[in-house]
Amino acid sequence: MSIFEPFEAFGDIEAIAERLLDPDAAIRRLAVIELAETASPEALPHLIGAAGDASGDVRLQAAIALAEFDGAGAAGGLARLVVDDDPSVAQAAADGLAELKNQEAGGNLLPLLDHASAFVRAAAFRGLKGLRLQDALGPALIALRDADASVRVQALGTIAYLKLDSTLPSLIAATRDENIEVRAAAVNALTFTTQSAAAEAVAAALGDANWQVRAAAAESLGRIGHASAVEALGKALSDEYWQVQQKSLNALGKLKADAALLRITLLLESDMPTLRKEAAAALGEIGNPQAREALAAHIDDPDPDVRKTVRWALTRLG
């Protein structure tokens, strides 16, 4: 049995790179694949060069390959490809930018924030999110007024990853954005803090006209962990959408919400096994012995997952 040796098993990098000059696009594409498989930093300049290939298939493969690297070099190649006229190439480059972890890559992304294309601006913010660059904060705050909702969504992610209490007013304002996805992103963005102002804004989103936003708000309140949200979450257990009820139950369990015990117990009678299971789990998390009798009544629930959760909850209650 031979031992796999990285780099060497794929042949000489320069020899592979020579095939990038072949007139056949299929051969050039295979050369890009082989260069990427070496995982060698020496292959990176050749992959960046392939970003300018005349063939969309080769450029697409270059975008996929560059996503496996990190740092300013790979970011430069991806930044070039994210503005490509071929949508599949641009999307692959955008996905690659989101995988960047090296802060040195930020210099290649910041100029894209002023690009005419909303797709490119959103992709740049998406890439900057994980880099947590202070230089991205100002442009991200400005982008909350961008005409394109996708840009506002990605800007919110960039701001949230910086975890600065000074950004709370801007994030709270975004919970009232005209766009559903932006409002949902805003309530998710506020989970980095436990401040009461954030909890109040997210609790207010439980009254949003859109159920996806309400569900996101319920989930976020569980992560923020502020006791002031218990009353609003208790009311949300009567929401017309089961998804909101489910997220609210989960949040109330995390908050150890004794005050919502009766409302949670009522959902043990739900027609939906999912809600019965989540109600049992919440009662187990809260750990109030007053719930023992209601839980015991469901120890033989017809749904196996509910039975299992009820028994777990009863164990938690002693």
Secondary structure, DSSP 8 states (H G I E B T S, - for coil): -----TTGGG--HHHHHHGGG-S-HHHHHHHHHHHHHHT-GGGHHHHHHHTT-S-HHHHHHHHHHHTT--SHHHHHHHHHHTT-SSHHHHHHHHHHHTT---GGGHHHHGGGGG-S-HHHHHHHHHHHHTTT-GGGHHHHHHHTT-SSHHHHHHHHHHHHHH--GGGHHHHHHHTT-SSHHHHHHHHHHGGG---HHHHHHHHHGGG-SSHHHHHHHHHHHHHHT-GGGHHHHHHHTT-SSHHHHHHHHHHHHHTT-GGGHHHHHHGGG-S-HHHHHHHHHHHHHHT-GGGHHHHHTTTT-SSHHHHHHHHHHHHHT-
